[in-house]
């Protein structure tokens, strides 16, 4: 990440209502990102290759805003926000945007073609954000006219609900741009982390995929079933992870004990670079998960809908719980509830 000389600008007073935002890609994630940005106060322009394929987009985003209103994350009338949302097939309509967020297929060439179109149509100081979940931002900066304004903005689904966000600096990203996006992320209702060195997978995916690999290894080795692994992790890691990250948790439990266990356990964990046999078997058999009723588990159409509905309900409930225990809650001299504005702003 490049540091720029001179006085740092005051980004703490940033106001989303004064910054038009663009979103490229109208998949599941694109919809929820748009809802989050509208709720925070941005005027949003979405770019798609085919308006005809997205005739229900406005209705879907209006429904997400209504959902946020019902769950207490939005004070404004959702109907009053919808006129601030535009869908277009023309990249020229991004001309007035102060930030443009790309959320399309994870393919480097496709993303770079999109960036070229964006750069041809926006101002020189417009921030270009990528919602890539695994591609190093430094690779995406290559060939850009102004690589210094590229910032990784890693969202999680449902983007209009979760507090998660990772901000990634590529090798050529200037500090002033990551500072601005960090401030915007807080205005969007996020609790962002800054990835200071550009690595594939960033923070959460690197940790999560190490867990996924070991979970598959336990099943492939005949040590446990899929159900056993899910049950154990739900009732152990799932019990504390919203309250404390791994380092805070080890502090709470006693660091020395973890050092002793690591010495003996780490050599026995899977370090295979190959996709696990269990995972390959599901994918090669056509399993996609909930979307087609076949994954590590099988689902009837009714069960799939029920699991999706319950997962969304859980996301709102876990957000409310997380808001009661912000990351610095134990450092405060007196227990203060988060301000209502902070709890309700953005997504």
Rosetta blueprint (number, residue, H / E / L):
1 X L
2 X E
3 X L
4 X L
5 X L
6 X L
7 X L
8 X L
9 X L
10 X L
11 X L
12 X L
13 X L
14 X L
15 X L
16 X H
17 X H
18 X H
19 X L
20 X L
21 X E
22 X E
23 X E
24 X E
25 X L
26 X L
27 X L
28 X H
29 X H
30 X H
31 X H
32 X H
33 X H
34 X H
35 X H
36 X H
37 X H
38 X H
39 X H
40 X H
41 X L
42 X L
43 X L
44 X E
45 X E
46 X E
47 X E
48 X L
49 X L
50 X L
51 X H
52 X H
53 X H
54 X H
55 X L
56 X L
57 X H
58 X H
59 X H
60 X H
61 X H
62 X H
63 X H
64 X H
65 X H
66 X H
67 X H
68 X H
69 X H
70 X H
71 X L
72 X L
73 X L
74 X L
75 X L
76 X L
77 X L
78 X H
79 X H
80 X H
81 X H
82 X H
83 X L
84 X L
85 X E
86 X E
87 X E
88 X E
89 X L
90 X L
91 X H
92 X H
93 X H
94 X H
95 X L
96 X L
97 X L
98 X L
99 X E
100 X E
101 X E
102 X E
103 X L
104 X L
105 X L
106 X L
107 X L
108 X H
109 X H
110 X H
111 X H
112 X H
113 X H
114 X H
115 X H
116 X H
117 X H
118 X H
119 X H
120 X L
121 X L
122 X L
123 X L
124 X L
125 X L
126 X L
127 X E
128 X E
129 X E
130 X E
131 X L
132 X L
133 X L
134 X L
135 X L
136 X L
137 X H
138 X H
139 X H
140 X H
141 X H
142 X L
143 X L
144 X L
145 X L
146 X L
147 X H
148 X H
149 X H
150 X E
151 X E
152 X E
153 X E
154 X E
155 X L
156 X L
157 X L
158 X L
159 X L
160 X L
161 X L
162 X L
163 X L
164 X L
165 X L
166 X E
167 X E
168 X E
169 X E
170 X L
171 X L
172 X L
173 X L
174 X E
175 X H
176 X H
177 X H
178 X H
179 X H
180 X H
181 X H
182 X H
183 X H
184 X H
185 X H
186 X H
187 X H
188 X L
189 X L
190 X L
191 X L
192 X L
193 X E
194 X E
195 X E
196 X L
197 X L
198 X L
199 X L
200 X L
201 X L
202 X L
203 X L
204 X H
205 X H
206 X H
207 X H
208 X H
209 X H
210 X H
211 X H
212 X H
213 X H
214 X H
215 X H
216 X H
217 X H
218 X H
219 X H
220 X H
221 X L
222 X L
223 X L
224 X L
225 X L
226 X H
227 X H
228 X H
229 X H
230 X H
231 X H
232 X H
233 X H
234 X H
235 X H
236 X L
237 X H
238 X H
239 X H
240 X H
241 X L
242 X L
243 X L
244 X L
245 X L
246 X H
247 X H
248 X H
249 X H
250 X H
251 X H
252 X H
253 X H
254 X L
255 X H
256 X H
257 X H
258 X H
259 X H
260 X H
261 X H
262 X H
263 X H
264 X H
265 X H
266 X H
267 X H
268 X H
269 X L
270 X L
271 X L
272 X L
273 X L
274 X L
275 X L
276 X L
277 X H
278 X H
279 X H
280 X H
281 X H
282 X H
283 X H
284 X H
285 X L
286 X L
287 X L
288 X L
289 X E
290 X L
291 X L
292 X L
293 X L
294 X E
295 X L
296 X L
297 X L
298 X E
299 X L
300 X L
301 X H
302 X H
303 X H
304 X H
305 X H
306 X H
307 X H
308 X H
309 X H
310 X H
311 X H
312 X H
313 X H
314 X H
315 X H
316 X H
317 X H
318 X H
319 X H
320 X H
321 X H
322 X H
323 X H
324 X H
325 X L
326 X L
327 X L
328 X L
329 X H
330 X H
331 X H
332 X L
333 X L
334 X L
335 X L
336 X L
337 X L
338 X L
339 X L
340 X H
341 X H
342 X H
343 X H
344 X H
345 X L
346 X L
347 X L
